[in-house]
Amino acid sequence: MKIKDVVEKQLGRLPPGVLSGAFKVAKKIPWVRDRLEREYATMLASMETSLRPYRGEFESFGRLPAEGKERAEVLEMMKAMCSREESRWREGYVSGAVYHGDRDHIDFLNQVYALYSQANPLHSDLWPSATKYEAEIVAMTAAMLGGGPAAGGDDEEEVCGAVSSGGTESILLAMKTYRDRARAERGIRHPELVVPTTAHAAFDKAARYFNIDLIKVPVGADCKADVAAMSQAISRNTIALVGSAVSFPHGAIDPIEALSELARGQGIGMHVDACLGGFVLPWAERLGYKVPPFDFRLPGVTSMSADTHKYGYAAKGTSVVLYRGQALRRFQYYTTTEWPGGMYFSPTFAGSRPGALSAAAWAAMVSIGERGYLAATRAILETAATIREGIAAIPGLQVLGDPLWVIAFASDELDIYRVMEHMSHGGWNLNGLHKPACVHLCVTLRHTKEGVAERFLADLAAAVDHVRADPSESSGMAPVYGMAATIPVRGVVSDVLERYMDLLYKV
C-alpha cells in the first residue's frame, strides 16, 4: 500500500482545510503509523545509497581516531572525493550551484582565503582589513543597485547594509529588522508579512523563527506577483511587502515598481529579494535587455538582498543585505551591555565569522570589475536564450513565463519529474519544482562553454522521448516530487523531508 493509499484510506476525502490536523491524529493509529514508516523506509533506501556513494570505499569516522591520520593520507582521501564530484559541475551538468568555476578564478580565491584563514571580523581591532573589505563589499553592491551616496549626505536616505553568510541569512535579517521596527515604532505585536507564493522559502523560515504571520498571495499566469491581490492582503499589522528580482522558481521579475509604490503609500517596508538576480540584472540593463525598475532607484524600496556568492562569483558563504538608511539597519543589530564577559555586539546573527570569505568576496568583486561582470552577463544571457528557444521547440514542453536565464519548463503531456529523473541518469542535476509541477535550469558561466547548451537540449529531447515511450518507469527522487505534487496532506511530505535530512547526518 503506497503512502497516498494509506492517507486516503484513513482520511477519506476530507476538505484540504482539515487534512493537516486529521493527519496528525491518524499518524497515532498504530497500523497507519507502521504502514507509513515502511513506505518511508522503502522510498528513502535508494536516496541513502546516492547520499553515501563512498561507503565501503573510504574509511568512515564515527569517533575520533585513536591516533591522528597523516596529513598526506587525509589530503589524498579528500582529493579523491573532490575530483569525483568536480567533474559534473565543471562540465556544466548542474543547475546553478557553481556560478563561475574557472580554474584560475578558483585558484585566486583560494590564495586569498589562505591569507585570511584565521581572520574573524568579530575582532575588528585585530583584523581591521576584514572590516575594510566588508564595508567596501556593501558600498560596491549598494552602488550597483541604485544606492549611491545620498544627496547632501543624508544618512536617513543613504543605502547601507551588512555582509551575511548567504541569501537566507540576508532575508532573515531583513525580516527581523522589519518586525522589530514595527514593534518599536507602531506597537505591532502580531506582525504580518505579505509575499507572493513564489517568494523564496527563506521568508517562510523567517516567519517561523520570528513569529511573523506569513500572508501568501498567488501569482498571476505570468508567474509574477499580483499587485492588486497583495494590496488586498495588507492589514494594520503588515510590516512589509516582498517582491523578487528574479524569483527562484521561474526567473520572473515581480512588478517591483508597483509594489514599492503600494508599500510607500501604506508606510510599510518593501524588500526586494535580488539574491539570484542582483549581480545580473544591473548588467543586463546596461547591455540593453528589457529590465523593469527593481532597485533603490525606486523610492519605495527600503531593503534588498543580493548574493555575492552567486553571480558575484565569490566563494560560497557570503551575501549582502541592504537598507535605505542607517536608522532602519540599526534594528538588525544585536547588543548587550550586562554580560559579565564584557560588551558584546554583532551586526548579523553570527558572532565569530570567517573573515577569509569576506576577503575572497572583496577580491572577486574588485578583480572582475564592471567590464568583467558585463562580459559574464552577456555570455549567460545569450546562452540562456539558446536554451530557452530550444526547450520551447521540444514537443510536449512549455517554458513558464518569460525568463531571462532561470528557465522553468513544464508539460501537459508527460510526468516532468520522470523527465528530470531520466536527465539525472545522464549526469544532469536539475531543480524539481511544484505548484505547478515543473523543472528549471539556472544558467551559469559553466553552461556558456562550447557545446554545453547543445548537449543539454539534445539530452532533454532524448529524455522526453524516453518518458513518452515508457511513462510508468520511476525511481529515485521522481516519486518524492510526484508525491509532493499530488498529496494534499503536507505533513506526509514534511515527514519524508525530515527523514531525508536525518540521512544527511548518518555516518
Sequence and secondary structure as in RCSB ss.txt:
>XXXX:A:sequence
MKIKDVVEKQLGRLPPGVLSGAFKVAKKIPWVRDRLEREYATMLASMETSLRPYRGEFESFGRLPAEGKERAEVL
EMMKAMCSREESRWREGYVSGAVYHGDRDHIDFLNQVYALYSQANPLHSDLWPSATKYEAEIVAMTAAMLGGGPA
AGGDDEEEVCGAVSSGGTESILLAMKTYRDRARAERGIRHPELVVPTTAHAAFDKAARYFNIDLIKVPVGADCKA
DVAAMSQAISRNTIALVGSAVSFPHGAIDPIEALSELARGQGIGMHVDACLGGFVLPWAERLGYKVPPFDFRLPG
VTSMSADTHKYGYAAKGTSVVLYRGQALRRFQYYTTTEWPGGMYFSPTFAGSRPGALSAAAWAAMVSIGERGYLA
ATRAILETAATIREGIAAIPGLQVLGDPLWVIAFASDELDIYRVMEHMSHGGWNLNGLHKPACVHLCVTLRHTKE
GVAERFLADLAAAVDHVRADPSESSGMAPVYGMAATIPVRGVVSDVLERYMDLLYKV
>XXXX:A:secstr
  HHHHHHHHHTT  HHHHHHHHHHHTTSHHHHHHHHHHHHHHHHHHHHHH TTBTTB   SS  SS   HHHHH
HHHHHHHHHHHHHHHTT BSSS S   HHHHHHHHHHHHHTTT  TT TTT HHHHHHHHHHHHHHHHHTT    
GGG TTTSEEEEEESSHHHHHHHHHHHHHHHHHHHH  SS EEEEETTS HHHHHHHHHHT EEEEE   TTSS 
 HHHHHHH  TTEEEEEEEBS TTT  B  HHHHHHHHHHHT EEEEE TTTTTTHHHHHHTT      STTSTT
  EEEE TTTTT   SS EEEEEESHHHHTTT EEES  TT  EEESSS SS  HHHHHHHHHHHHHHHHHHHHH
HHHHHHHHHHHHHHHHHTSTT EE S  SSEEEEE SSS HHHHHHHHHHTT B EEETTTTEEEEE  GGGGST
THHHHHHHHHHHHHHHHHH TT   TTHHHHHHHHH S HHHHHHHHHHHHHHHT  
